[in-house]
Amino acid sequence: ATWKLTIICRPGLNCWEKENTSLHRARLAAASHLMIPFQEVKVTVGYDWPGSSRRLLAPLATQDLYLTVYAKTQRWTQGKGNRQLSGFFSVPKVASEVLDATVAQSQIHSGNGIFPNKTTMSELNDPYSP
């Protein structure tokens, strides 16, 4: 499942400063939501913010972040897992707490995007995984 998250950015600050920590927390939260081990969860985030630093000068600008959660598990069928995941980030406050960013809006997104900035975290590259 993929969510389009609208993030509020403060002037001169990195919109999404703690990317590794946020992706790890998203893996943990998705696993908890699905009641599966977090090792079975992979998350990908994509965005097309201007500039490689992701620093914005406009006051309280908003940027869209697309977060996709993949789960490879024997515990759920794909259909049941997708239904379960549909409510994962339905409340912006929950998304804000998990990602450690100010999420103004959260909605399920039906399309895949091609983004110049894309990061995936799984069991293979999670720096916080034991």
Secondary structure, 3 states (H helix, E strand, C coil): CEEEEEEEECCCCECCCCHHHHHHHHHHHHHHHHCCCHHHEEEEEEECCCCCCCECCCCCEEEEEEEEEEECCCCCCHHHHHHHHCCCCCCHHHHHHHHCCCEEEEEEECCCCCCCEEEEECCCCCCCCC
